[in-house]
């Protein structure tokens, strides 16, 4: 097997795994402006996940975000998945320019933002900024 064949096989395996994975965990909610505003007003920790179904990086982020949603250390964290392709006004209001953007908030204050990060430790650290 050549290196190109190997890389192609890896790419297809990753894509197949992503397609077979659930779109979102039960506690990851679709982004809703009213829910977001209410959570900000309450001072809740929030993680916004700007997700596109066609984005391979988003699919790599999804398992980590799903694990966060089920980890008791993050019980207070509200995770909202913004549909990058369908929620243009919301995307603009949050200053999201690219899919795979993750934004942490503590109430109304943005505590961290990343684009294209797939490392589970870095995603967890970003989410943790909303809890501190």
MDAnalysis code that builds the backbone (N, CA, C; Angstrom):
import MDAnalysis as mda
import numpy as np

u = mda.Universe.empty(396, n_residues=132, atom_resindex=np.repeat(np.arange(132), 3), trajectory=True)
u.add_TopologyAttr("name", ["N", "CA", "C"] * 132)
u.add_TopologyAttr("resid", np.arange(1, 133))
u.add_TopologyAttr("resname", ["UNK", "UNK", "UNK", "UNK", "UNK", "UNK", "UNK", "UNK", "UNK", "UNK", "UNK", "UNK", "UNK", "UNK", "UNK", "UNK", "UNK", "UNK", "UNK", "UNK", "UNK", "UNK", "UNK", "UNK", "UNK", "UNK", "UNK", "UNK", "UNK", "UNK", "UNK", "UNK", "UNK", "UNK", "UNK", "UNK", "UNK", "UNK", "UNK", "UNK", "UNK", "UNK", "UNK", "UNK", "UNK", "UNK", "UNK", "UNK", "UNK", "UNK", "UNK", "UNK", "UNK", "UNK", "UNK", "UNK", "UNK", "UNK", "UNK", "UNK", "UNK", "UNK", "UNK", "UNK", "UNK", "UNK", "UNK", "UNK", "UNK", "UNK", "UNK", "UNK", "UNK", "UNK", "UNK", "UNK", "UNK", "UNK", "UNK", "UNK", "UNK", "UNK", "UNK", "UNK", "UNK", "UNK", "UNK", "UNK", "UNK", "UNK", "UNK", "UNK", "UNK", "UNK", "UNK", "UNK", "UNK", "UNK", "UNK", "UNK", "UNK", "UNK", "UNK", "UNK", "UNK", "UNK", "UNK", "UNK", "UNK", "UNK", "UNK", "UNK", "UNK", "UNK", "UNK", "UNK", "UNK", "UNK", "UNK", "UNK", "UNK", "UNK", "UNK", "UNK", "UNK", "UNK", "UNK", "UNK", "UNK", "UNK", "UNK", "UNK"])
u.atoms.positions = np.array([
    [0.860, -1.177, 0.000],
    [0.000, 0.000, 0.000],
    [0.901, 1.233, 0.000],
    [0.628, 2.136, -0.927],
    [1.414, 3.369, -0.984],
    [0.958, 4.328, 0.104],
    [1.751, 5.328, 0.332],
    [1.405, 6.310, 1.364],
    [0.094, 7.029, 1.017],
    [-0.096, 7.347, -0.259],
    [-1.324, 8.019, -0.687],
    [-2.523, 7.113, -0.466],
    [-2.386, 5.822, -0.784],
    [-3.484, 4.874, -0.548],
    [-3.799, 4.790, 0.942],
    [-2.765, 4.776, 1.762],
    [-2.950, 4.708, 3.212],
    [-3.690, 5.941, 3.727],
    [-3.252, 7.129, 3.287],
    [-3.899, 8.374, 3.715],
    [-5.337, 8.445, 3.218],
    [-5.581, 7.982, 2.017],
    [-6.943, 7.961, 1.478],
    [-7.824, 7.029, 2.307],
    [-7.292, 5.853, 2.656],
    [-8.054, 4.904, 3.470],
    [-8.371, 5.494, 4.843],
    [-7.401, 6.184, 5.441],
    [-7.630, 6.830, 6.733],
    [-8.713, 7.897, 6.635],
    [-8.662, 8.690, 5.576],
    [-9.653, 9.743, 5.382],
    [-11.056, 9.156, 5.256],
    [-11.190, 8.103, 4.460],
    [-12.502, 7.480, 4.297],
    [-12.976, 6.822, 5.587],
    [-12.065, 6.227, 6.345],
    [-12.447, 5.605, 7.621],
    [-12.940, 6.664, 8.602],
    [-12.244, 7.800, 8.654],
    [-12.663, 8.880, 9.561],
    [-14.021, 9.431, 9.145],
    [-14.226, 9.597, 7.843],
    [-15.505, 10.113, 7.352],
    [-16.633, 9.135, 7.656],
    [-16.370, 7.845, 7.477],
    [-17.393, 6.833, 7.760],
    [-17.740, 6.811, 9.241],
    [-16.737, 6.947, 10.082],
    [-16.989, 6.975, 11.531],
    [-17.809, 8.199, 11.904],
    [-17.494, 9.335, 11.287],
    [-18.217, 10.570, 11.600],
    [-19.669, 10.481, 11.142],
    [-19.901, 9.896, 9.980],
    [-21.265, 9.777, 9.471],
    [-22.077, 8.852, 10.366],
    [-21.447, 7.807, 10.900],
    [-22.152, 6.873, 11.759],
    [-22.359, 7.382, 13.169],
    [-21.668, 8.462, 13.542],
    [-21.780, 8.992, 14.903],
    [-23.062, 9.792, 15.053],
    [-23.610, 9.826, 16.257],
    [-24.808, 10.640, 16.461],
    [-24.494, 12.118, 16.251],
    [-25.442, 12.854, 15.733],
    [-25.233, 14.269, 15.419],
    [-24.941, 15.072, 16.670],
    [-25.607, 14.766, 17.778],
    [-25.355, 15.495, 19.009],
    [-25.869, 14.687, 20.190],
    [-25.233, 14.886, 21.309],
    [-25.661, 14.197, 22.527],
    [-26.972, 14.803, 23.006],
    [-27.654, 14.084, 23.881],
    [-28.961, 14.536, 24.364],
    [-28.882, 15.896, 25.048],
    [-27.790, 16.195, 25.736],
    [-27.718, 17.459, 26.456],
    [-27.081, 18.590, 25.645],
    [-26.700, 18.334, 24.412],
    [-26.268, 19.403, 23.520],
    [-27.523, 19.887, 22.806],
    [-27.833, 21.167, 23.006],
    [-29.085, 21.706, 22.467],
    [-28.828, 22.533, 21.214],
    [-29.793, 22.559, 20.302],
    [-29.675, 23.485, 19.171],
    [-29.643, 24.921, 19.688],
    [-28.880, 25.764, 19.029],
    [-28.777, 27.160, 19.452],
    [-30.125, 27.847, 19.273],
    [-30.569, 28.500, 20.339],
    [-31.801, 29.286, 20.323],
    [-31.472, 30.611, 20.994],
    [-31.737, 31.714, 20.318],
    [-31.363, 33.035, 20.832],
    [-32.006, 33.326, 22.183],
    [-33.264, 32.932, 22.371],
    [-33.949, 33.192, 23.645],
    [-33.319, 32.400, 24.784],
    [-32.983, 31.153, 24.531],
    [-32.329, 30.313, 25.543],
    [-30.955, 30.887, 25.880],
    [-30.222, 31.291, 24.846],
    [-28.891, 31.877, 25.031],
    [-28.977, 33.154, 25.868],
    [-29.902, 34.040, 25.527],
    [-30.053, 35.305, 26.257],
    [-30.450, 35.068, 27.712],
    [-31.357, 34.120, 27.947],
    [-31.781, 33.813, 29.314],
    [-30.616, 33.251, 30.133],
    [-29.837, 32.377, 29.525],
    [-28.686, 31.802, 30.222],
    [-27.651, 32.879, 30.538],
    [-27.453, 33.799, 29.608],
    [-26.521, 34.905, 29.865],
    [-27.021, 35.764, 31.016],
    [-28.298, 36.059, 31.026],
    [-28.878, 36.893, 32.082],
    [-28.747, 36.220, 33.456],
    [-28.811, 34.893, 33.479],
    [-28.663, 34.138, 34.725],
    [-27.207, 34.001, 35.153],
    [-26.270, 34.373, 34.273],
    [-24.857, 34.222, 34.581],
    [-24.340, 32.806, 34.402],
    [-25.068, 31.994, 33.635],
    [-24.683, 30.591, 33.422],
    [-23.451, 30.471, 32.549],
    [-22.686, 29.406, 32.741],
    [-21.604, 29.090, 31.812],
    [-22.200, 28.487, 30.537],
    [-21.694, 28.935, 29.391],
    [-22.246, 28.530, 28.095],
    [-21.104, 28.187, 27.152],
    [-21.291, 27.147, 26.358],
    [-20.377, 26.829, 25.267],
    [-21.193, 26.827, 23.985],
    [-20.816, 27.682, 23.035],
    [-21.468, 27.716, 21.728],
    [-20.557, 26.986, 20.746],
    [-21.131, 26.025, 20.046],
    [-20.425, 25.206, 19.064],
    [-20.987, 25.544, 17.688],
    [-20.228, 26.305, 16.885],
    [-20.656, 26.648, 15.519],
    [-20.313, 25.464, 14.625],
    [-21.313, 24.679, 14.307],
    [-21.147, 23.372, 13.671],
    [-21.756, 23.365, 12.267],
    [-21.049, 22.733, 11.341],
    [-21.575, 22.493, 9.995],
    [-21.507, 20.987, 9.738],
    [-22.593, 20.424, 9.258],
    [-22.648, 18.987, 9.021],
    [-21.614, 18.476, 8.037],
    [-21.165, 19.310, 7.130],
    [-20.204, 18.911, 6.106],
    [-18.756, 19.111, 6.550],
    [-18.553, 19.681, 7.720],
    [-17.216, 20.070, 8.181],
    [-16.496, 18.919, 8.884],
    [-15.363, 18.454, 8.336],
    [-14.652, 17.351, 8.985],
    [-14.091, 17.735, 10.360],
    [-13.701, 18.975, 10.539],
    [-13.186, 19.410, 11.844],
    [-14.311, 19.389, 12.874],
    [-15.508, 19.844, 12.480],
    [-16.660, 19.797, 13.384],
    [-16.939, 18.367, 13.828],
    [-16.815, 17.421, 12.905],
    [-17.046, 16.019, 13.237],
    [-15.977, 15.495, 14.188],
    [-14.768, 16.027, 14.100],
    [-13.711, 15.631, 15.034],
    [-13.933, 16.261, 16.414],
    [-14.529, 17.438, 16.463],
    [-14.824, 18.103, 17.739],
    [-16.011, 17.451, 18.460],
    [-16.950, 16.928, 17.710],
    [-18.219, 16.444, 18.258],
    [-18.076, 15.420, 19.385],
    [-17.211, 14.411, 19.280],
    [-17.120, 13.450, 20.382],
    [-16.649, 14.089, 21.697],
    [-15.731, 15.030, 21.615],
    [-15.254, 15.713, 22.822],
    [-16.374, 16.544, 23.432],
    [-17.117, 17.245, 22.601],
    [-18.223, 18.062, 23.100],
    [-19.302, 17.166, 23.707],
    [-19.573, 16.031, 23.084],
    [-20.546, 15.080, 23.632],
    [-20.080, 14.559, 24.998],
    [-18.788, 14.285, 25.130],
    [-18.261, 13.821, 26.425],
    [-18.392, 14.905, 27.482],
    [-18.128, 16.147, 27.108],
    [-18.297, 17.252, 28.061],
    [-19.743, 17.306, 28.543],
    [-20.668, 17.119, 27.627],
    [-22.087, 17.227, 27.975],
    [-22.521, 16.139, 28.952],
    [-21.758, 15.060, 29.026],
    [-22.106, 13.949, 29.906],
    [-21.209, 13.872, 31.138],
    [-20.230, 14.757, 31.236],
    [-19.291, 14.775, 32.358],
    [-19.887, 15.619, 33.487],
    [-19.992, 15.041, 34.677],
    [-20.591, 15.752, 35.813],
    [-19.831, 17.027, 36.184],
    [-18.561, 17.102, 35.845],
    [-17.791, 18.316, 36.124],
    [-18.323, 19.505, 35.324],
    [-19.052, 19.213, 34.242],
    [-19.586, 20.263, 33.366],
    [-21.117, 20.334, 33.433],
    [-21.702, 19.832, 34.516],
    [-23.173, 19.819, 34.645],
    [-23.796, 21.204, 34.475],
    [-23.137, 22.230, 34.958],
    [-23.689, 23.592, 34.878],
    [-23.542, 24.204, 33.483],
    [-22.672, 23.627, 32.651],
    [-22.380, 24.182, 31.332],
    [-23.528, 23.922, 30.358],
    [-24.048, 24.989, 29.790],
    [-25.065, 24.881, 28.746],
    [-24.338, 24.833, 27.406],
    [-24.545, 23.762, 26.659],
    [-23.886, 23.615, 25.355],
    [-24.931, 23.817, 24.273],
    [-24.686, 24.815, 23.431],
    [-25.600, 25.165, 22.339],
    [-24.891, 24.985, 21.003],
    [-25.491, 24.199, 20.119],
    [-24.919, 23.963, 18.797],
    [-25.573, 24.898, 17.782],
    [-24.792, 25.840, 17.277],
    [-25.250, 26.797, 16.272],
    [-25.076, 26.163, 14.893],
    [-26.115, 26.159, 14.093],
    [-26.039, 25.615, 12.734],
    [-25.385, 26.657, 11.844],
    [-24.151, 26.409, 11.482],
    [-23.359, 27.379, 10.730],
    [-24.024, 27.768, 9.413],
    [-24.689, 26.835, 8.768],
    [-25.285, 27.097, 7.457],
    [-26.672, 27.719, 7.507],
    [-27.395, 27.549, 8.613],
    [-28.782, 28.000, 8.662],
    [-29.043, 29.156, 9.614],
    [-28.119, 29.459, 10.496],
    [-28.359, 30.502, 11.495],
    [-27.422, 31.690, 11.259],
    [-27.615, 32.314, 10.116],
    [-26.754, 33.416, 9.705],
    [-26.808, 34.624, 10.619],
    [-27.999, 35.022, 11.048],
    [-28.114, 36.203, 11.917],
    [-27.441, 35.945, 13.261],
    [-27.662, 34.762, 13.811],
    [-27.054, 34.400, 15.089],
    [-25.531, 34.326, 14.952],
    [-25.101, 33.748, 13.848],
    [-23.670, 33.631, 13.559],
    [-23.033, 35.017, 13.502],
    [-23.676, 35.935, 12.823],
    [-23.158, 37.298, 12.703],
    [-23.138, 38.000, 14.062],
    [-24.199, 37.824, 14.844],
    [-24.269, 38.470, 16.160],
    [-23.150, 38.000, 17.086],
    [-22.738, 36.747, 16.928],
    [-21.671, 36.190, 17.763],
    [-20.279, 36.401, 17.158],
    [-20.225, 36.960, 15.961],
    [-18.930, 37.184, 15.315],
    [-18.276, 35.899, 14.832],
    [-19.096, 34.922, 14.474],
    [-18.583, 33.645, 13.980],
    [-18.353, 33.768, 12.482],
    [-17.112, 33.550, 12.062],
    [-16.767, 33.657, 10.641],
    [-16.505, 32.308, 9.998],
    [-16.211, 31.311, 10.844],
    [-15.893, 29.984, 10.313],
    [-16.597, 28.909, 11.126],
    [-16.948, 27.823, 10.451],
    [-17.445, 26.654, 11.156],
    [-16.313, 26.138, 12.040],
    [-16.634, 25.300, 12.975],
    [-15.706, 24.733, 13.969],
    [-15.233, 25.771, 14.980],
    [-15.983, 26.870, 15.096],
    [-15.691, 27.883, 16.113],
    [-16.369, 27.479, 17.414],
    [-15.627, 27.543, 18.496],
    [-16.148, 27.279, 19.829],
    [-15.990, 28.551, 20.643],
    [-17.066, 28.952, 21.328],
    [-17.032, 30.172, 22.138],
    [-17.554, 29.844, 23.527],
    [-16.770, 30.191, 24.545],
    [-17.188, 29.995, 25.941],
    [-17.614, 31.337, 26.519],
    [-18.689, 31.305, 27.293],
    [-19.213, 32.493, 27.968],
    [-19.434, 32.175, 29.437],
    [-19.191, 33.153, 30.271],
    [-19.634, 33.111, 31.659],
    [-20.625, 34.257, 31.772],
    [-21.903, 33.912, 31.708],
    [-22.917, 34.944, 31.614],
    [-22.761, 35.677, 30.289],
    [-22.683, 36.991, 30.362],
    [-22.547, 37.785, 29.137],
    [-21.098, 37.948, 28.676],
    [-20.150, 37.568, 29.527],
    [-18.732, 37.765, 29.212],
    [-18.172, 36.575, 28.437],
    [-17.598, 36.866, 27.278],
    [-16.900, 35.826, 26.528],
    [-15.583, 35.542, 27.239],
    [-15.332, 34.262, 27.530],
    [-14.119, 33.893, 28.255],
    [-13.060, 33.265, 27.369],
    [-13.459, 32.682, 26.247],
    [-12.498, 32.051, 25.339],
    [-13.174, 31.776, 24.006],
    [-12.324, 31.674, 22.968],
    [-12.812, 31.387, 21.616],
    [-11.712, 30.632, 20.888],
    [-12.107, 29.666, 20.084],
    [-11.138, 28.957, 19.253],
    [-11.791, 28.605, 17.923],
    [-10.949, 28.405, 16.923],
    [-11.418, 27.984, 15.606],
    [-10.573, 26.795, 15.170],
    [-11.231, 25.698, 14.858],
    [-10.539, 24.540, 14.304],
    [-9.781, 23.686, 15.298],
    [-9.972, 23.901, 16.579],
    [-9.265, 23.115, 17.588],
    [-9.969, 21.769, 17.752],
    [-9.202, 20.690, 17.677],
    [-9.767, 19.351, 17.831],
    [-9.172, 18.603, 19.027],
    [-8.139, 19.131, 19.630],
    [-7.498, 18.480, 20.766],
    [-8.454, 18.479, 21.966],
    [-8.826, 17.306, 22.475],
    [-9.773, 17.244, 23.591],
    [-9.346, 18.061, 24.812],
    [-8.068, 18.072, 25.129],
    [-7.599, 18.835, 26.294],
    [-7.810, 20.327, 26.091],
    [-7.565, 20.807, 24.885],
    [-7.758, 22.240, 24.605],
    [-9.237, 22.613, 24.594],
    [-10.085, 21.731, 24.089],
    [-11.527, 21.998, 24.097],
    [-12.039, 22.010, 25.543],
    [-11.594, 21.062, 26.345],
    [-11.988, 21.021, 27.753],
    [-11.518, 22.270, 28.490],
    [-10.286, 22.699, 28.214],
    [-9.757, 23.902, 28.860],
    [-10.564, 25.131, 28.454],
    [-10.968, 25.209, 27.203],
    [-11.790, 26.330, 26.740],
    [-13.118, 26.326, 27.489],
    [-13.762, 25.171, 27.583],
    [-15.047, 25.070, 28.292],
    [-14.872, 25.402, 29.761],
    [-13.759, 25.022, 30.338],
    [-13.500, 25.272, 31.754],
    [-13.448, 26.766, 32.062],
    [-13.050, 27.594, 31.088],
    [-12.982, 29.041, 31.335],
    [-14.353, 29.623, 31.654],
    [-15.398, 28.979, 31.170],
    [-16.761, 29.446, 31.447],
    [-17.199, 29.081, 32.867],
    [-16.572, 28.069, 33.435],
    [-16.959, 27.584, 34.762],
    [-16.216, 28.284, 35.889],
    [-15.067, 28.827, 35.607],
    [-14.238, 29.467, 36.645],
    [-14.734, 30.829, 37.026],
])
